Amino acid sequence: MATVLVVEDDPKSADAICAILAEEGLRVTTVQDGAEAFLQAKDKDFDAIVLDRMLPGGIDGVGVLDMLRKAGIRTPVLILSALSALEERVRGLRAGGDDYLAKPFEPLELAARVMALIRRRVAESSSISLEHGRVRIDLIAREVWIDGARIDLQARELQLLEYLVRHHDRPVTRAMIFEDVWGYRYDQRTNVIDVHVTRLRRKIERADMPPLIETVRGTGYVFRSH
């Protein structure tokens, strides 16, 4: 069963959207603000996100989109908004949105657009991957293969590995990793990056092979393509 994250601060609107999507056989999770939307999207692998443009709490829909894309989360997003002006639609799409639907909308159109995003994701799942050296990452199925063997990673570990592979053979600082993968301003007092890198190394590296992730003293880390 496909899963959809609905980000809508109005309870009545959220219930209506959930009912529409449930009719299509989709499993729906709802949140009411941008911060919770980001946390849910980075921790769970949804097939699509329905995102309200106007949200409370200081992070609007465009802000959520920016955080998701910087964190390497490519779940297709349908933006819902009462702001129907062309410049608003363009802004949402440029921020990383995949589709834009103005409020009020017809239930059948909402359902059709969400299902189209899910079908497109499924169709692309067999061909979109990131490969470098011994590592292959399926960007849609969110699976990692190393030396032909599938490795089970948590969502954050996979996002971290993807980021390092995309920057292969180039040192990346802890600040870059924290801001681009975690989506927050870097605090030098935290060791969360080092902890996650250690866990990732244990899962992807072999004692009889050169290390895939090297520490750059005083800087951060670098992914090596051996």
C-alpha positions in Angstrom: 0.0 0.0 0.0 1.4 3.4 -1.0 1.8 6.0 1.7 1.3 9.7 1.7 2.2 12.5 4.1 -0.4 15.2 4.3 0.9 18.5 5.7 -2.2 20.7 6.5 -2.8 22.9 9.5 -6.5 23.1 9.2 -8.1 20.0 10.7 -11.2 20.0 8.5 -9.1 20.4 5.3 -6.8 17.6 6.5 -9.7 15.3 7.2 -11.2 16.0 3.8 -7.8 15.3 2.0 -7.3 12.1 4.0 -10.8 10.9 3.0 -10.1 11.6 -0.7 -6.8 9.7 -0.6 -8.1 6.8 1.5 -10.7 6.3 -1.3 -7.7 5.6 -3.6 -6.4 2.9 -1.2 -3.6 5.1 0.2 -2.3 5.0 3.7 -2.1 8.6 5.0 -0.2 10.3 7.8 -1.1 13.9 8.8 0.9 16.6 10.4 0.1 20.3 11.0 3.4 22.2 10.8 6.6 22.4 8.8 9.0 21.2 11.5 7.0 18.0 12.1 6.6 17.5 8.3 10.4 17.6 7.9 10.9 15.1 10.8 8.4 12.7 9.4 9.7 12.9 5.8 13.3 12.3 6.8 12.5 9.4 9.0 9.9 7.6 6.9 9.9 6.7 3.2 6.6 8.2 1.9 5.6 7.7 -1.7 4.2 11.3 -2.0 3.7 14.4 0.1 0.7 16.7 -0.1 2.0 20.0 1.3 0.0 23.1 2.2 1.8 26.3 1.1 0.8 28.3 4.2 1.8 26.7 7.5 2.2 28.0 11.1 5.3 27.8 13.2 7.7 29.9 11.1 8.4 27.3 8.4 6.0 27.6 5.4 5.6 25.1 2.6 8.4 26.5 0.5 10.7 26.3 3.6 9.8 22.7 4.1 10.5 21.9 0.5 13.9 23.6 0.7 14.9 21.6 3.8 13.7 18.4 2.2 15.7 18.8 -1.0 18.8 20.0 0.8 18.6 16.8 3.0 18.5 14.7 -0.2 14.9 13.7 0.3 13.3 13.4 -3.2 9.8 12.3 -2.3 7.5 13.9 -4.9 5.5 16.8 -3.5 2.2 18.3 -4.5 1.8 21.8 -3.2 -1.7 23.0 -2.2 -2.3 26.7 -1.9 -4.9 29.4 -1.9 -2.2 31.6 -3.6 -2.9 30.9 -7.2 -0.9 33.7 -8.8 1.6 32.6 -11.4 4.6 33.8 -9.4 3.5 31.7 -6.4 3.2 28.6 -8.5 6.6 29.2 -10.1 8.2 29.8 -6.7 6.8 26.5 -5.3 8.0 24.5 -8.3 11.4 26.1 -8.3 11.8 25.2 -4.6 11.5 21.6 -5.5 7.8 21.0 -5.8 6.6 18.5 -8.4 3.1 19.8 -8.9 0.9 22.7 -7.7 -2.8 22.7 -7.1 -4.7 25.8 -6.2 -7.5 25.8 -3.5 -10.3 25.2 -3.7 -9.9 22.1 -5.8 -12.0 19.2 -7.0 -11.5 16.0 -5.0 -11.1 13.9 -8.2 -8.3 16.3 -9.4 -6.4 16.0 -6.1 -6.6 12.2 -6.2 -5.5 12.1 -9.8 -2.5 14.3 -9.3 -1.3 12.4 -6.2 -1.7 9.1 -8.0 0.2 10.4 -11.0 3.1 11.4 -8.7 3.1 7.9 -7.1 3.0 6.2 -10.5 5.9 8.3 -11.8 7.9 7.4 -8.8 7.3 3.7 -9.2 8.1 3.9 -13.0 11.4 5.7 -12.2 12.4 3.4 -9.4 14.2 0.8 -11.6 16.3 3.3 -13.5 17.3 6.1 -11.0 20.4 5.2 -9.0 23.6 6.7 -7.8 26.7 4.5 -8.5 30.3 5.1 -7.6 33.0 2.6 -7.1 31.7 -0.3 -4.9 28.5 1.6 -3.9 25.2 1.7 -5.6 22.2 3.7 -4.2 18.7 3.3 -5.5 17.4 6.8 -5.0 13.7 5.9 -5.3 13.6 2.5 -3.5 16.1 4.0 -1.0 18.2 0.9 -1.0 22.0 0.6 -0.8 24.2 -2.1 -2.4 27.9 -2.5 -1.8 30.0 -5.0 -3.7 26.7 -6.5 -4.9 25.3 -7.1 -1.4 22.3 -5.1 -0.1 23.0 -3.2 3.1 20.2 -2.2 5.5 20.6 1.5 6.6 18.4 3.8 8.6 17.0 6.8 6.8 19.5 9.2 8.2 22.4 6.9 7.4 21.3 6.5 3.9 21.0 10.3 3.5 24.5 10.7 4.9 26.0 8.1 2.6 24.2 9.6 -0.5 25.6 13.1 0.4 29.1 11.7 0.8 28.9 9.7 -2.5 27.7 12.8 -4.4 30.8 14.6 -3.1 33.1 11.7 -3.7 36.8 12.4 -3.4 36.1 15.9 -2.1 36.4 16.6 1.6 33.2 17.9 3.2 33.1 19.7 6.5 31.0 18.8 9.4 29.2 22.1 9.0 28.3 21.3 5.4 27.0 17.8 6.4 25.0 19.1 9.3 23.4 21.9 7.3 22.8 20.0 4.1 21.8 16.6 5.5 20.2 17.5 8.9 18.9 20.9 7.6 20.0 22.9 10.7 22.7 25.3 11.5 25.9 23.6 12.7 26.7 23.6 16.4 30.4 22.7 17.1 29.4 21.3 20.5 27.5 18.4 18.9 29.0 15.1 18.0 26.0 13.8 16.2 27.8 13.6 12.8 30.7 11.6 14.2 28.3 9.2 15.8 26.4 8.6 12.6 29.6 8.3 10.5 30.8 5.7 13.0 27.6 3.7 12.7 27.6 4.0 8.9 31.2 2.8 8.7 30.4 -0.3 10.7 27.7 -1.2 8.2 29.3 -0.5 4.9 33.1 -1.1 5.3 35.0 -4.4 5.3 38.2 -5.2 7.1 39.8 -6.7 3.9 39.1 -3.6 1.8 40.3 0.0 1.9 37.9 2.3 3.9 35.2 4.0 2.0 34.9 7.0 4.4 38.1 8.7 5.5 38.4 11.3 8.3 40.0 14.5 7.2 41.6 15.8 10.4 40.3 19.2 11.4 37.8 19.3 8.6 35.3 16.5 8.2 35.1 13.4 6.0 35.7 12.3 2.4 34.2 9.4 0.5 36.9 7.5 -1.5 36.1 5.7 -4.7 38.4 2.6 -4.5 
